[in-house]
């Protein structure tokens, strides 16, 4: 097996661990960490694909930089919402979260 296949397997494993965590966990901070795992799995996959195709001239790397920027923005907004929820209610368990309901 070449390094590209191993990186693709690593990216898929990271993404699957993130999906399982996001679907099964109830704590909002842990769910945000699982979403970050999913984004990192996608980043590893993009880098593996870009390294196997050298004629793309950096398209994969630029997409990874964009994905990292999106992940940083998602973290800031998500943590802001979680801190506001904790200040208002005193907990961050999503099964009790109903602030968005009518």
C-alpha positions in Angstrom: 0.0 0.0 0.0 1.3 3.4 -0.8 1.2 6.4 1.5 -1.8 7.9 -0.4 -4.0 5.0 0.5 -2.9 5.0 4.1 -3.7 8.8 4.3 -7.1 8.2 2.7 -7.9 5.4 5.2 -6.8 7.7 8.1 -9.0 10.5 6.7 -12.0 8.2 6.4 -11.4 6.9 9.9 -11.2 10.4 11.4 -14.4 11.4 9.6 -16.3 8.2 10.7 -15.2 8.7 14.4 -16.4 12.3 14.1 -19.8 11.3 12.7 -20.3 8.6 15.3 -19.4 11.0 18.1 -21.7 13.8 16.7 -24.6 11.4 16.5 -24.2 9.8 19.9 -22.9 12.4 22.3 -25.1 14.8 24.2 -22.6 17.4 25.4 -22.4 20.4 23.1 -18.7 20.9 23.5 -18.0 17.3 22.6 -20.2 17.6 19.5 -18.2 20.6 18.4 -15.0 18.6 18.9 -16.5 15.8 16.8 -17.3 18.2 14.0 -13.7 19.4 14.1 -12.6 15.7 13.7 -14.8 15.4 10.7 -13.3 18.6 9.2 -9.8 17.3 9.9 -10.6 14.0 8.2 -11.7 15.9 5.1 -8.5 17.9 5.3 -6.3 14.8 5.4 -8.2 13.4 2.5 -7.7 16.6 0.4 -4.0 16.6 1.2 -3.7 12.9 0.2 -5.5 13.6 -3.1 -3.4 16.6 -3.8 -0.2 14.8 -3.1 -1.1 12.0 -5.5 -1.8 14.6 -8.3 1.1 17.0 -8.5 -0.2 18.6 -11.7 -3.0 20.4 -9.8 -0.6 23.1 -8.6 -1.8 23.5 -5.0 -5.6 23.3 -5.4 -5.8 20.8 -2.6 -3.7 22.8 -0.3 -5.7 26.0 -0.9 -8.9 24.1 -0.2 -7.4 22.8 3.1 -6.6 26.4 4.1 -10.2 27.4 3.3 -11.5 24.5 5.3 -9.3 25.4 8.3 -10.7 29.0 8.1 -14.2 27.7 8.1 -13.5 25.4 11.0 -12.1 28.3 13.0 -15.2 30.4 12.3 -17.4 27.5 13.2 -15.6 27.0 16.5 -15.8 30.7 17.4 -19.5 30.9 16.7 -20.3 27.5 18.3 -18.4 28.2 21.5 -20.0 31.7 21.7 -23.5 30.0 21.5 -22.5 27.4 24.1 -21.1 30.0 26.5 -24.3 32.1 26.1 -26.4 28.9 26.7 -24.4 28.1 29.8 -24.7 31.6 31.2 -28.5 31.6 30.6 -29.3 28.0 31.8 -26.3 26.7 33.7 -25.8 23.5 31.5 -24.7 22.5 28.1 -26.5 19.3 27.6 -28.3 19.3 24.2 -31.2 17.2 25.3 -32.4 20.0 27.5 -31.8 22.7 24.9 -35.0 24.2 23.6 -34.2 27.9 23.2 -34.7 27.7 19.5 -38.2 26.2 19.7 -41.3 28.4 19.3 
